[in-house]
Amino acid sequence: MNHLDKVYAESVAKDYMPKETSKVRQLKKLDEKAKKPAYITALSVGVVGALLLGIGMCFSMGILGSGLVAMVFGVVLGVLGIAVCIVNYPLYLKLLKKGKAMYAYEILELAKEISEE
């Protein structure tokens, strides 16, 4: 068996061995767990707001409809999209604060353990 085969065999075996979770890795996972829901919600709400704004623009410019009714509907839809985009950042901050508060004790204890080692 040549050297490359041995290295390959060791790398495959490493994939199947149980992985030790270090405290730093646990800390990163907890931090991600605290922040991810706020990020996903903000991203989703932002996409919805941008789509509403875009559809409103299409109605206003006569691409999806024609006439005064379509233009007024487009303006209303666009303003609604802008409102959703404006509300998005404060919503993100509120959800982020809530997530951090939920995991703060665990994260601080784990960080304290890591710094004392």
C-alpha positions in Angstrom: 0.0 0.0 0.0 1.5 3.3 -1.0 1.4 6.5 1.0 -1.6 8.1 -0.8 -3.8 5.0 -0.1 -2.9 5.2 3.5 -3.8 8.9 3.7 -7.1 8.3 1.9 -8.0 5.4 4.2 -7.3 7.6 7.3 -9.4 10.4 5.9 -12.3 8.0 5.2 -12.0 6.5 8.6 -12.0 9.9 10.2 -15.5 10.6 8.6 -17.0 7.6 10.4 -15.4 8.1 13.8 -17.5 9.9 16.4 -16.5 13.5 16.5 -15.5 15.2 19.8 -17.3 18.4 20.3 -15.0 21.0 21.7 -16.2 23.8 23.9 -15.4 26.4 21.2 -17.5 24.5 18.7 -20.4 24.3 21.2 -20.0 28.0 21.7 -20.2 28.7 18.0 -23.3 26.5 17.7 -25.0 28.2 20.5 -24.2 31.6 19.0 -25.6 30.5 15.7 -28.7 29.1 17.4 -29.3 32.5 19.0 -28.9 34.5 15.8 -30.2 32.3 13.0 -34.0 32.7 13.6 -33.7 36.5 13.5 -31.6 36.3 10.3 -34.0 33.9 8.5 -37.1 35.9 9.5 -35.5 39.2 8.4 -34.4 37.7 5.1 -37.9 36.3 4.5 -39.7 39.5 5.4 -37.2 41.5 3.3 -37.9 39.4 0.3 -41.6 39.7 0.7 -41.4 43.5 1.1 -39.1 43.8 -2.0 -41.5 41.6 -4.0 -44.5 43.7 -3.0 -42.6 46.9 -3.9 -41.7 45.4 -7.3 -45.2 44.2 -8.1 -46.5 47.6 -7.1 -44.0 49.2 -9.5 -45.1 46.9 -12.3 -48.8 47.8 -11.8 -47.9 51.5 -11.6 -45.9 51.5 -14.8 -48.6 49.6 -16.7 -46.7 46.4 -17.2 -49.2 44.2 -15.3 -52.3 46.3 -15.9 -53.4 49.4 -17.5 -55.5 52.4 -16.5 -55.9 54.5 -13.5 -57.1 51.7 -11.2 -54.0 49.6 -11.9 -51.8 52.6 -11.2 -53.5 53.4 -7.9 -53.4 49.8 -6.9 -49.7 49.7 -7.8 -48.9 52.8 -5.7 -50.8 51.3 -2.7 -49.0 48.0 -3.1 -45.6 49.7 -3.5 -46.2 51.8 -0.3 -47.1 48.6 1.5 -43.9 47.0 0.3 -41.9 50.0 1.5 -43.6 49.8 4.9 -42.7 46.1 5.2 -39.1 46.9 4.3 -39.0 49.7 6.9 -40.4 47.4 9.6 -38.0 44.7 8.8 -34.8 46.0 10.5 -36.5 46.8 13.9 -38.1 43.4 13.7 -34.7 41.8 13.1 -33.2 43.7 16.1 -36.1 42.7 18.4 -35.8 39.0 17.4 -32.0 39.1 17.7 -32.3 40.5 21.2 -34.8 37.9 22.2 -32.6 35.1 20.8 -29.5 36.4 22.6 -31.4 36.7 25.8 -32.7 33.1 25.5 -29.1 31.7 25.2 -27.2 34.3 27.1 -26.7 32.3 30.3 -25.4 29.2 28.4 -23.1 31.2 26.1 -21.6 33.2 29.0 -21.0 30.1 31.1 -19.4 28.3 28.2 -17.3 31.3 27.4 -16.2 31.6 31.0 -15.2 27.9 31.0 -13.1 28.4 27.8 -11.4 31.5 29.1 -10.4 29.9 32.4 -8.7 26.9 30.7 
